[in-house]
Amino acid sequence: MQAEEIKALLEAQIADSEVEVSIDGSHVNLVVVSPAFEGLNAVKKQQLVYAVLNEQIASGAIHAVNMKTLTPAEK
């Protein structure tokens, strides 16, 4: 998958999100900022992102994901 595809997918599925994507081989590095993360702990934030990418991870299109999940206030 291309960085632009991952960015578009996340921004379409996570409300009001701003997404930065960098790819190093099959490893994807993400910074996702969204008010949807308000009140969620770190695990719940990651689960929200993984729910969007689950199909791509299962298919092998994405091998590994490293992410930072922030609310706008944490940005």
C-alpha positions in Angstrom: 0.0 0.0 0.0 1.1 3.5 -0.7 1.3 6.2 2.1 -1.5 8.2 0.4 -3.8 5.2 0.4 -3.3 4.6 4.1 -3.7 8.3 4.9 -7.0 8.5 2.9 -8.4 5.4 4.5 -7.7 6.5 8.0 -8.9 10.1 7.4 -12.1 8.8 5.9 -12.8 6.4 8.8 -11.6 8.3 11.9 -13.6 11.5 12.4 -11.8 14.8 11.9 -8.4 13.1 11.8 -5.1 14.4 10.6 -2.8 11.6 9.5 1.0 11.5 8.8 2.2 8.3 7.1 5.8 7.2 6.4 6.6 3.8 5.0 9.9 1.9 5.5 9.7 -1.3 3.5 6.6 -3.1 4.8 6.6 -1.1 8.1 4.2 1.7 8.4 4.8 4.6 10.8 1.7 6.7 11.7 0.9 9.8 13.6 -2.9 10.2 13.9 -4.5 13.2 15.6 -8.2 13.2 16.1 -10.8 14.4 18.6 -12.2 10.9 18.4 -9.4 9.9 20.8 -10.7 12.1 23.6 -11.2 10.2 26.8 -9.7 7.0 25.4 -6.6 5.2 26.9 -3.7 4.3 24.7 -4.9 0.8 23.9 -8.4 2.0 22.9 -6.8 4.6 20.6 -4.7 1.9 18.9 -7.7 -0.4 18.6 -9.5 2.3 16.7 -6.7 2.6 14.2 -6.2 -1.1 13.9 -9.9 -1.6 13.2 -9.5 0.6 10.1 -6.4 -1.2 8.9 -7.3 -4.7 9.9 -8.1 -5.9 6.4 -4.8 -4.6 5.0 -2.9 -6.2 7.9 -4.7 -9.5 7.4 -3.9 -9.5 3.7 -0.3 -8.8 4.2 -0.4 -5.4 2.4 0.7 -3.9 5.7 3.2 -6.0 7.8 3.9 -3.9 10.9 2.5 -0.6 12.2 4.1 1.8 14.6 1.7 4.6 15.7 1.3 7.7 17.8 -2.3 8.5 18.5 -3.0 12.0 19.8 -5.9 14.3 20.6 -5.7 17.8 19.1 -4.8 19.1 22.6 -1.9 16.7 22.8 -0.5 17.7 19.4 
